[in-house]
């Protein structure tokens, strides 16, 4: 009887150990943000399911660039879920060969992307261009917040200084907020910014 109990306990411990490294699909946080990813020639991006398991990889071995602008509606740990594709385009820089797909259903690649999860480290966004023209005295003054709450401690910054070389690294998303590492003029700040401060497609939607 003792031996059977030991075997059951061992099996239970092995099960717990094997599952402890997996993500739970119901631990995700909802979000409502727009991001993009870039896929240069001879590079690839891995996509996942909500538990962090590999599902498919996109290898680009023929085009100079591929850009995907997408909406995300959920995040879990270091992953974000691609809810819908806004624009997917790609091509070669030195000739007219290329394509652009916006709001297209039935495209095989778009159908694979929608519902897939991607690492936040693969995603990009930039400061919205309206910041260059603000008077910095109205409600749109750029701030970086301590938490995703407008009532939290906030620090004002002037993006006009160092704009051409600014860097934004997305660390987390929650609701309509981004947690970012923002670098301006070699000065780095980490905190939360409302989604209207960042833009995934600055050439079309964020001027």
C-alpha positions, 0 to 999 in steps of 0.5 A: 500500500505504501508503494502504491501511495509513493507511485501516485505521489511521484506521478503527481509531482512529475505532472506538476513539474512538467506543467509549471513552465507553461502559460495558462491561456486564461491568464491573459489581459485584455488590451485595445492597441495598435502595433506593427512588426517588420520582416526584413529579407532573410529574417523570420518571425516566430508565432505562438499560441496563448500557452507560448507554444510555437505554432508557425514561423514566417520566413522572408527570403524573397522581399526586401521588406514586409510590414504588418500593421495590426490591432491587438486585443489580449496579452499574456506575459511577453506575448500579444495576440494579433486580433486583426490585420489593418494593412499588410504590405511588402515588396522590393525597394528598387522596383515596382514589385510589391503588394499591399493588403488592407482589410482583406479577408480570405488571404491565407497569410492574413488568416494565419496571422489573425489569432496568432500570438507574437512576442512584444519584443518583435513589435514596434510603435513610434511617438505620434507626430502630433507631439511635434506641434502641441503647445504643451499646455493643453490636455494632450501634453506628453506625459509618461505615467508611473502606472496605467492610470491618469491619476498616477504620478506623471512626468512631462517630457518634450519629444521635440528634443531628440525627435529624429533619433528617439527610440520606443521599446514596448514592454507591456500592454494593458487596456489602452496603455503601453508600458514603454522604455522611451529614449530621447537625447540619450535620456531613457524613461520607463513608464506607461503612456496612453495609446494615443501617444504612440503610433504603429503606422506614422505615415498614414494615421498619426500625423 
